[in-house]
Amino acid sequence: MACELVGFGMYVPPRVLTNEDLEKFLNTSDEWITTRTGIKERRIAEEWEKASDLGFYAAKEALEKAKMHPRDIDVVIVATSTPDMIFPSTACFLADKLKCNKPMAFDISAACSGFIYALTLAKTFIASGQAENVLVVGAEVFSKIVDWNDRTTAVLFGDGAGAVVLSRTNNDKGILSAVMHSDGSHWGSLYCPVGEKIKMRGRETFKLAVKNMADASMKALEKANLSLDDIKLVIPHQANIRIIKAIAERLELPEEKVFSNIHRYGNTSAASIPIAMYEAKEEGRFHSGDYLLLTAFGGGLTWGALTIKI
Ligand code: ACO
């Protein structure tokens, strides 16, 4: 049984934090941030705003676009590293806010790879017959775990949420292949202890991100019996424009085939791919019947890639 992506939504908080704003309290510059990362600004949630609040607006829009009532959702999966609480899961809060009808609801913790891990699981639930409709949300409030005195990480992250509704279908659309990996031996490259702030070894993470996303992308294509020529658009995790360009170079992809909106939102971790997918769709960068390649990399380490027929 195949699963089609039938609705997309996104939400970012209205508060914008520009590179110039950061210059006021950090020893950094717009020039450094722009050339090293591609980021110009990011969104910051209000103090009271939680991942489930951001996820709520994104999910509501995805359900509306899918013309689906929340009670028709069988499974709610939230990919997040910044949950509302340790427990209950953010997915439980979200399902309640949406007024779903007692769905299976749980969070996935796979850092920036969380959303593609969650999509893979959604497919499994649908393919096995366990679920007909699955809501997958990436929702993050990294502003709450960033050390605002640490210029090496504070400039990178932003808040936001993206959502996709997947439904059982009889056509040939949906997730065609998935390649997911982890390597806990490199956990020290990027981590956040409970109750503390993010710590990262940027340069090390950079190299591993490029190699692993490029390798996983090629494996996912092979598994789906597709070539890069078949792919309309590559949507990579938005961590750093230099990482995105390096992947494009390794895969010998023209720039216009790779989507990026990192200048607007920074790295929104598990929310970055669904936000990028949403904006790419709105901009008409892909249409029904096109093939997409998604790839992500994050703390864990975790990484992966998947191919989708839209
Ligand atoms: N402003 C000004 N100078 C800075 C800043 C800043 N914000 N941050 C660091 N610097 C300085 C450093 O102190 C260093 O100075 P030094 O040479 O005097 O020691 C210099 O700039 C160069 O620092 P590097 O860390 O070598 O810079 P690099 O070019 O590697 O860029 C960056 C750093 C942007 C973090 C990059 O390494 C990167 O993007 N890494 C990958 C991040 C990533 O992909 N994370 C994974 C996903 S996130 C997740 O899973 C949650």
Residues whose N, C-alpha, C, O or C-beta is under 5 A from the ligand:
A	BS01	ACO	N27 T28 S29 W32 R36 T37 A111 C112 R151 T152 V155 G202 R203 T205 F206 A209 A239 N240 S269 F297 G298 G299
